[in-house]
Amino acid sequence: MTSSANDLSQQLHALGSAETAAILQRFFKTGPGEYGAGDRFLGIKVPVLRALARQHRHAGLEAVSGLLVSPFHEERLFALLLLMQFYRTADPTDQSAAYALYLNHTAHINNWDLVDISAPHIVGRHLENQPRDRLYELAESDSLWERRIAIIATFHFIRLNQFDDTLRLATQLCDDRHDLMQKAVGWMLREVGKRDLAAEETFLLPRQLTLPRTLLRYAIERFPEPRRQQYLRGEAI
């Protein structure tokens, strides 16, 4: 690590709790064969990390890149919080550098919370007024986390009432067998439906009998109960 990253790492280690770390390691499925296998935790809760990130909002990309390769989950999360703050106030050149840093470190953005907290604010925001081909490349990746980045990044577009990329990526990813991808796609479809129910149902209706059950349940979670039951029985048409 750089000296700045090392100083921040020491502060983070001082905030850790072995008891909390044990809880987090179970919650984030770090056992052999699980999706977070081998990840290590210091035992720091997210509000504490957010508060510390605000104190160090001027930390630069060098510190971020040093922390982002840490074996400790909270250091990587902290790095992403710093990167999000950096991006919000950066000029276009530095925003491009932050975006590139993010995509060059996807191997370390390797759990659902790391993806979900950062992808809309860095990848989605950066591509708001740019071609979005990179999302479709990520959606083809062998990496679960890159595929999740692709769909979750579109949350930024959804908030702008732009649904096309979410729906196109959902089409590309709806047969993904991983539970975490089914949940992610279903969640983004649900967010579309909160703003435009017709757009969501246009996607769901032709696929209601073939969509993975987890994806479908997430997508229709906010539907009125009679309509939800129609979908679950395959009778929504």
Secondary structure by P-SEA (a helix, b strand, c coil): ccaaaaaaaaaaaaaccaaaaaaaaaaacccccccccccccccccaaaaaaaaaaaccccaaaaaaaaacccaaaaaaaaaaaaaaaacccaaaaaaaaaaaaacccccccaaaaaaccccccccccccccaaaaaaaaacccaaaaaaaaaaaaaaaaacccaaaaaaaaaccccccaaaaaaaaaaaaaaaaccaaaaaaacccccccccaaaaaaaaccccaaaaaaaaacccc
